[in-house]
Amino acid sequence: MNTISSSDIDRRRDALERTLGSWVPRSLAAAFDVAVARHPDRPYVVTDAGTLTYAQVAERSRRLATGLIELGVRKGDRVAMLMDNRLDYPIVKFAIARVGAVAVALNYLYRGDEIVTRLQQSGARVLISIDSSAATDFLAVFDERFGRWESGVNSDDVPTLRQIVLAESGWRSGALTVPGLSRELDDQLVDEATQAVLADDVADIVFTSGTTGHALGAELTHDMLLRSAYGSAYHRAFDDGWRIGFALPLYHVFGYVEGMLAAVFAGGAIVPQRVFNPRTTLELIQQHGINEVLFVPTMTVAVVDQAVKDDYDLSSLQSVFSAAAPAPVWLWNRVMTDLNPQMIFTGYGQTEVSAATALTLPGDSIELVSSVVGTPKLGGLAAVGTGIPNGRLAEYRTIDPFDGHVLPQGESGELVVRGPQVTREYIGESAQAAAAIDEDGWLRTGDLGWVDDDGYLHLSGRSKELFKVGGELVAPLEVEQVLTAYDGVNQAYVAGIPDERYGEIGWAWVVAAEDAVLDERALLAHARTHLAPFKVPRGMTVVMVEELPMTTTGKVQKYQLVQWIVEGRPA
């Protein structure tokens, strides 16, 4: 195998440390400006719509920041983003950071109700949006829910919302737009706003489904995000000018932190795709000299399958990082054979911990990478003074999932984590935060597993019912509520079942109301109108209530329902 040498890893990490010098807590915008000063003319974001250098992103973000301030956005205000992986995504992100506002990145696969709910939860003052996605016509949603929104929003549904700004001109007459807000630049105004932003201020609110299945907004500070990003660059041994390609959405911490922010510390560039296509991925590696790709396993499968169908120049590719779901030995073997990288990584983390807190190490064997989810992330200078041992950015242990007492090293239980990347609060959810985060900063992950004697994390399951479809987290309760709202449905139960391509897919077991005859296709069509595509069950079984496996207390045993499907039983 074409593996990287330990001396080359050391050289790259030493170069990152020399460039950084020491860890100085900064805001996102201030950290980006340091990189701009070092290499203003290097490309930072490369898409099919064009290329922007560090200096261009900085200048355009300052112009937009001027417009946001003049619009009335102030430090601490929430600015929601409903945007795909566009060329100007980093511009909008850094503009919000410069003002000291809090970015609230939303999933662009959301339907109307989901968008309104997240805006309510976050208390968003401004929404910056594209016109539509493959799932939703956003302008139609705005028309229906916010009336004459082009001249300002006054809504009982989202009382905090004042303005909707469109990412491009020409989509709607009279609407505010990012280009329109970016016409003027007031350096003094922007500098004063940026200098007032502290490293420990909240930079982002990112929504996740917590262990209760209720969508939670985790608060992530500027310093949390930057330490995580630098640690990833250090741990994964970025070389100078490192280029990262991905189709992972930038509203996810995976693409945002592991790609967009981590690249900054190596003076590198990101090559984001709006829509995943394995052929396009390979062509972009060849065209732009991409050094690392970020995948979930479903993407990895598609790319290695495509790689053998044509002749691609992948000589620039040095690293493949595939995470968010398990990848078997055979897949990693295909990666090494068909893509020929020097390094492979898998990792573990969640929204609340600012992306990855654990990663495998360069040079780890395929067998190890397939059986663990990593060891706590190395931090280099970002780990200094954090109180976390051994130069790491996170510390893991296990607790009894029922009474919370700490278990001995190596014993299976619920994984808990602490470190400088870990959130301290969920918005409007003080009770949830108190239940999930103890007084010493240990966060309950909701995952079951253990830490072995070498410090590697092993997963054995989830303590709750959440499941992941291609890396996207699904809360069964939300899906069940949509299904039971359909006329003729008495009860609905949703769980994840194993799937080779997606890791897991949703399956629904539905009990019809008395005398009702359910049309399964119509019911799934109903679900598609109310849920993001990854949340819609891929299959459905209509059952009699008497067939449901119950506990003695009357609770449905979902694991038995899953076993029916796995074993091919008809019910």
Helices and strands as residue ranges (DSSP letters): H 6-20, H 28-38, E 43-47, E 50-53, H 54-71, E 78-82, H 89-99, E 102-105, H 112-122, E 126-129, H 138-146, G 149-151, E 163-166, E 176-177, H 178-181, H 187-195, E 202-209, E 215-221, H 222-235, E 243-246, H 253-255, I 256-261, G 262-266, E 269-272, H 278-288, E 292-295, H 297-307, E 319-322, H 329-334, I 335-339, E 343-345, E 347-350, G 351-353, E 355-359, H 366-371, E 375-376, G 380-383, G 389-391, E 395-399, E 413-418, H 430-436, E 443-451, E 457-462, E 467-469, E 472-474, H 476-484, E 489-499, E 503-512, H 520-530, G 533-535, E 539-542, G 545-547, H 558-566
